[in-house]
Amino acid sequence: MNEVRDWRRFGAGGEPWFEFDAGRDLDGLLPEILTVPLLGHLQTYAGCAIRGGHGRWLLHACNAYFYHDDMRASKRHCTTARRACQLLMEMDARSRLNNQERLRALPMARRDELTVTCTHDPVELERLIAGSPL
């Protein structure tokens, strides 16, 4: 296994991105790739936003949420196992829930500008691969 030897740390500063702070000045990355601070799951947690060729953004929110219905259903719903995992892994409940509310509002308010997805939901992955709306 190869050892990673050249780690870099990036701060949370930068220009605002929608309703979030963004680390735009990431040395070595294109300006179309941003980090988006999403504290709560971990103390120094961030998602990754990528602007596509048509100007539309994809925000990979990583572990900021675990289930599509937690973000997109009219009444929030997450499976029991995923909810338990989120609670066991969180470092800051208030920040995690605050970021989930902001993530929940983004696709509703900015449907034509961006898509938000997470790490743990195979339904979202299949929809992204198929080019279907989330």
Helices and strands as residue ranges (DSSP letters): E 16-17, E 20-21, E 33-37, E 46-51, E 57-60, H 68-72, H 80-89, H 93-109, E 114-117, H 122-130
